[in-house]
Structures are given as structure tokens and as C-alpha cells.
Amino acid sequence: MQIDPNAIYRPEDVKAILKIGRMTLGYACKSGKLKFAQQGRQRFFRGQWLLDYVDNSVIQNQAQTQTV
């Protein structure tokens, strides 16, 4: 599935696209690793923010494997 950088995604969409669970999504948001906008109780995610999150995760995994 492709992520459109200009699209707006809901949490259910993000979980399905990234294949992560509710707890992982919550941790990513609370830790500041995944940006989101909030209106009331609703969270929204721009596609570019999802791409940034994935890019940063890949970079961190590569750094960890190089130091081991």
C-alpha cells in the first residue's frame, strides 16, 4: 500500500498501513516519534508524517545493527 504524503489518515488506517497495534501507535505518538494533529479526541496523521516515521525507524534499525 502506498502512502500519499498529502493525504490525511485516521488511526485505524495508520495501524493497517504500518501493520502495528494500538499500543505501538500510542507509544509512537506519546514519545514524539510520530507526529499527529488532534481535534477533540480525534487524532489525524498526514501521510508525510507517516513517511518520516518509517524513514526514522529504518535509520535507527540500521544504526543499531552497525553497532552490534
C-alpha positions as CSV (number, residue, x, y, z in Angstrom):
1,M,0.0,0.0,0.0
2,Q,1.3,3.4,-0.9
3,I,1.2,6.4,1.5
4,D,0.1,9.6,-0.1
5,P,2.2,12.4,1.5
6,N,-0.7,14.9,1.2
7,A,-3.5,12.6,2.5
8,I,-4.9,12.6,6.0
9,Y,-5.2,9.3,7.8
10,R,-7.1,8.1,10.8
11,P,-5.6,5.9,13.5
12,E,-7.3,2.8,12.1
13,D,-5.8,3.5,8.7
14,V,-2.3,4.0,10.2
15,K,-2.4,0.7,12.1
16,A,-3.4,-1.1,8.9
17,I,-0.8,0.6,6.7
18,L,2.1,0.2,9.1
19,K,0.9,-3.1,10.5
20,I,1.3,-2.0,14.1
21,G,-1.0,-2.4,17.0
22,R,-2.9,0.2,19.1
23,M,-0.2,0.2,21.8
24,T,2.6,0.7,19.4
25,L,0.7,3.6,17.7
26,G,0.1,5.2,21.1
27,Y,3.7,4.8,22.2
28,A,4.9,6.4,18.9
29,C,2.6,9.4,19.4
30,K,3.4,9.9,23.1
31,S,7.1,9.6,22.6
32,G,7.1,12.2,19.8
33,K,8.3,9.8,17.1
34,L,5.1,10.1,15.1
35,K,3.6,13.5,14.6
36,F,-0.2,13.9,14.7
37,A,-2.9,16.5,14.9
38,Q,-5.7,16.3,17.4
39,Q,-9.1,17.8,17.3
40,G,-11.1,16.9,20.4
41,R,-10.5,13.2,20.9
42,Q,-9.8,12.5,17.3
43,R,-6.2,12.1,16.0
44,F,-5.2,12.7,12.4
45,F,-2.0,11.9,10.6
46,R,-0.6,13.4,7.4
47,G,0.9,11.0,5.0
48,Q,4.3,12.8,5.1
49,W,4.4,12.3,8.9
50,L,3.9,8.5,8.4
51,L,6.7,8.5,5.8
52,D,9.0,10.4,8.2
53,Y,8.2,7.9,11.0
54,V,9.1,5.0,8.7
55,D,12.3,6.6,7.5
56,N,13.4,7.4,11.0
57,S,12.7,3.8,12.1
58,V,14.7,2.4,9.3
59,I,17.7,4.7,10.1
60,Q,17.6,3.7,13.8
61,N,17.5,0.0,12.9
62,Q,20.5,0.4,10.6
63,A,22.4,2.2,13.3
64,Q,21.7,-0.5,15.8
65,T,22.8,-3.3,13.5
66,Q,26.1,-1.4,12.7
67,T,27.0,-1.0,16.4
68,V,26.4,-4.7,17.3
